[in-house]
Amino acid sequence: MSLLSFTYGIFKVLGYDLATFVTFLIDSIVFLLVASVAVAGTIYFFRKYMARVQLRIGPNRVGKFGTLQLIADAFKLFGKESILPRLRDDLPYKVAPVLVFIGLLVAFSILPYGSLYYIGDIFISNSGVGIILLFAVLAIMPIGELLAGISSHNKYSLIGALRAVAKDISFEVPMMLSVLAIVVMASARTTNSLNISSVVTSELLPYGILEPLGLFVFFISMIARASYTPFDMGESESELVSGYSTEYTGMRFGLFYLGMFGTILLGSFIVSLFYLGGYNGPYSSDIGLIYLLIKAVIVVVISFTVWLAMPRIRIDKFVNFGWKYLLPISVINLVLAGFLTIYLGW
């Protein structure tokens, strides 16, 4: 049984068509709310973790242990005046942050999250080509960043957008080759190696053990995708004010901010599903979601540690790192995946 089936069983008295519509509507709304709260929780966790690393206390005034600080910040962003650049291109300027946030939420809805007791399998979409769909949706977010940089009519925003494009191109190819290696290995154990759930269930050993090179390339690429230090080429606040988001204020800036932390959380789920066994484990039919959450939190902590410990890399060295190092490593990883699949039966 899945979450959709569970919800459908409640509303099936309405008839098939209406019950199906209500089921998907309610589950989608609840899922989007949960995803938004999870992203906000990630921000709170980062603030407390960063404070501890820097021997500070962090948020501690609003609510118990500062847990309501994010709500206060949200009201602050809602109350801020939305200042619009006079020479902006109006439509793309306003659409850009929405594209980033919608792309993030849709990507969350594509992932499977395992099972939880009587609720069953938790997913919104279980597409047979889920891997292709996931990375197609993720490609929407850089479009929003590019539109923001170009439409703001600001030289810092434009340079930030161009840097973001160079970053995405140089790391997208190694990341896709790493995913292709997983598809190759999963094809030996499942009839649909493009379905994310099938890939997870096909892992006798986590693919991170069988493909450590692929795990390294994919993790670095997801850091680059999230655009935080040391790979925050699109923002570079000490060089470009705030990059492509320089001319944004209020909730429009808040959407970009949520998008960055949401990408960190999303990337942690993807790494956990593809390389760390996902929701597999003892009694996974009941507590698979808990296994996945534990692994994702560990990856989030590692990501935050990289953020706080590493200095920013120069843009040319950063792009060269993608083309000259990660790309050859990803090709080698793909060849090794084929070898393991054909000759060793993994």
N, C-alpha and C positions, 0 to 999 in steps of 0.2 A: 504494500500500500504506500502511496505517496501523499504528500501534503495536499496536492490538488484533489486526489481521490477522497481524502478525509473531508475537505471542504465541500466537495460536490455531494457527498453523502448527506450533508446537512441541508442543502438546498435542492435536492433532486425532486422534491414535491412540486417544484415550480415548473417542471417539464424540462426536457433535455436542453433545448436551445437557451432558454432563459437561465436555467441553472448553470450551464456552461459559462455564459456571459458573466453572471454574478460571481461565480467561482474565480475566474481569472481576474476580474476587477478587484475583488476583495483581497485576494492573495497578492496581487501586484501592489496595491496600496500599502498593505501591511509590510510587504517586503521592502518597498522603497523607504518607508518610515524606519524600519529596522536598520537598513543600510545607512541611512542618514545619521541615525543615533550612533552606529558603530564608527562612522567616520569622525563624528564629534568626540566620541570616547578615545579614539586614536590621538586626536589633538591634545586632549587632557593628559593622556598617558605620556605623550612626548614632553609636555611642559614639566610634568613632575620628574620624569626620568632625566631630562636635561638639567633640571635644578639639582638633583642629587649628584649627578656627575660633576657639576660646577660648585658643589658644596653650598647650595642655596636651598630654600624651602619650596619655592614654586607657589602656585595658586593656593591660598590658605585663608582668604578673607570672606569670600562669598560662598556660603554653604559649608557643610562639614567637609574638611580637607580641601576646600576650594572646588567642590564638585559642581557648584552652580555657576562657576566663573564663565563657562562657555555660554550659558543662557544670558548672562549679563553682557557678554561680548556680542551675542547675536542681536540683542536689543540695541546695543550701541551702533552696530552696523546698519540696522533698520532705520535708526534715527538720524544717521549721517546724511548730509546733503549730497545728492548725486551730481557731481560737477562734470559737465560734458564739454569736451574740447570744442572750440568754435569751428575748427576746420576739419572735423571728423567726417568720415563716411558713415552716416547715421545707422543704416540697417546692419552692416557687418559689425560695427562697433558694439551694438546692443545684442546681437545674436551670438557673438564669440564666447562670452562666459557661459551662456546657456548651453552651447554645443559641448563645451568641456564637461559640464556637470551632467548633462543628459547622457553623453557617451560613457561616463563613469558608471552611472546607475544602471544603464542597460547592460554593461559588461558584467556587473555584479549579478544580474538576473540570469545570465547564461550559465554560471557555474553551478555544479552540483555540490551539495553540502553534507551528504551522507544522511544517516537516519538518526532519529531521536525517539526512542520508546514507541508509544502507540501512535504517534503522529506519522511515522513512516519516513520515506525518502523526502528530503527537502530540496525542491528545485522548482523553478518557474518554467524554464525551457529545457527540454531534453533533446535537442536537435541532433540528427545523425551526422551533421557536419559542424558540430559545436566548436571545434578548434578553429576552423576557418571563420565561422561567424564571430567568435570571440575577438580574434585579431583584426577582423574587418571593423568591428565596433570600436576597438581601441584606436584605429586609424582616424576616427572622427576627432579625437581630442587634439592632436597636433594641428588640425585644420582650424579649430577655434583659436589656438595660440597664434597661428599665422595671421588669421583675420584680425585679431586684436592688435598685433604689431603694425600691420599695414594700414588699418583704418584709423588709428589714433592720430596720424599726422604728427608724429614725434620721432626724432632721429634715434633716441634711445630705444623706443619701442620697436622701431624698424630693425635696428641692429640686433636686438634681442630675439626678434622673430626669425631673422636670418640665421642666427646662431642655433636657435632651436631646430630649424629645418636641417642644418648641417649635422647636428647631433642625432636627430631621429634617423636620417638616412644612413649614417655611418654605423649605427647600432642595430637598426632594424634587420638588416641582412643576416648578421651573425645570430640574432635571436631567432629568426625564422628557420635557419639551418639547424639550430639546436632543437627546436620543436619538431622539425622533420625527422631528426634522428630518433626521437621518441615515437613518432608515428611508425617509423620503420620497425622498431623493436616490438611495438604493440601489435603490428600487423601479423606477427607470427602466432599470437595468442588470442586474437579476437577478430571477428569478421568485419567489424566497423572501427577501424583505428582512428577515425576522425571524430568519434563521439567521446567526449571528455569522461563520462562515466565508464565507458568501456576501457579507456586507457588506464584509469585508476584501478579498476578491478583486475586488469591484466598484470599488475605488478606483483610478481612472486617475491622479488626484492625491490626496494625502492629504486627508481631509475637514477637517483642521485648517487647510489653506490655503483651501479653498472656504468653510469656515464658521469663521472666527476667533472670531466672537462665541459660537458654540456651544462651541468649545474652551475659551474663557474661563469661561463659565458652568459647564460640566461639571467643569473642573478645580477651581474654587472649591467646587463642591458636593461633590466627592469629598474635598476637605480637610475640609469641614464634617462629612462622613460619618465620616471617620477620627477626628475629635474631638481634634486636636492644635492647639497654639498657632498662630495667634491665635483658633481657633474651638473651644477645649476647654471649651465651656459646661457639659458634663455632669460634668466633673471639677473644674476651677477650684480647684486645690489651695491657692492662697493665700486663697480665700474659703470653700470648702466642704470643707476637709480633703482629701478625695479623691472627692467627689461620690458617685455611686451605688455605687462600690466601696469606700467608707469602711470598712464592716464586714467586709471580706473579707481573709483572710490565706492564707498558704501557696500551694498550687497553684491554689486557686480565684482568688486574686488574680492568679496567674501567667497564667491563661487570659485574663483581661481584658487583661493587659499584652500577651500575644501577639496578642490580637485587634486591638489598636490598630495595632501594627506590621504585622500581616498585612493590615489594611485599606489601609494605605499602599501596600504592595507590590501588592495586588490592584488598587487604583485605578490604579496606574501601568501595569499590564498592560492594563486596560480603556481608559485614555486612549490608549495606544500602538496598540491594536487599532482603536479607533473613529476616531481623529483623526490618527495619525501613520503610517498605512500598515501597521501591524502587522508581519507577517512578510514583506511584499512587498519585493522587491529583486532584484538580479542573482543568478541561480542559487538563487532562493528554494526550488526544489524539493529542494535539498540542505542549505542552511544558513539556512532561514527562521527556525528557532528562535534562531539567533545574532543575526539582525537584530532580532527581537522583544526579546531580552534586553538588547541595547545600548540600544534606545529606552526600555525600562522602567527601566533603571538611570539614564538621563539624567533621566527624570521623577522618580525617587526622590530624586536629588540636588537637583533644584529644590524638591521638597516639603520636604526637610530644611532647605534654605536658608530657605524661608518660615518654618518652625518656629522656627529659631534667630534670625531677624532681626526678626520681627514681635511687637509687644506684644499682649496679650489685648484683645479688643474687648468693650465693655460689652454686656450681654445684650440690652437693648432696641435698641441700634444694630445689633447683629448680626442680630436677627430682621427688623428693618426693611430691612436691606440685602438680605435674601432676597426680601421681598415687593415693595419699592418700586423696586429696581434690577435684580436678576437676573431676576425674572419678566418685566418688560417687555422686557428684552434678549433673553430666550429666545423670547418671542413674535415679536419682530422677526426673530430668526434663523430661526424656522420659516417666516415669510412669505418671506424671502429664499431659503430652501431651495426652496420651492415655485416661486418665480420662476425660479431657476436650472434647475430640473428641467423646467419646462414650456416656457419660452421660449428657453433657451440650450442645452437638451439635455444638461446635465451629469448 
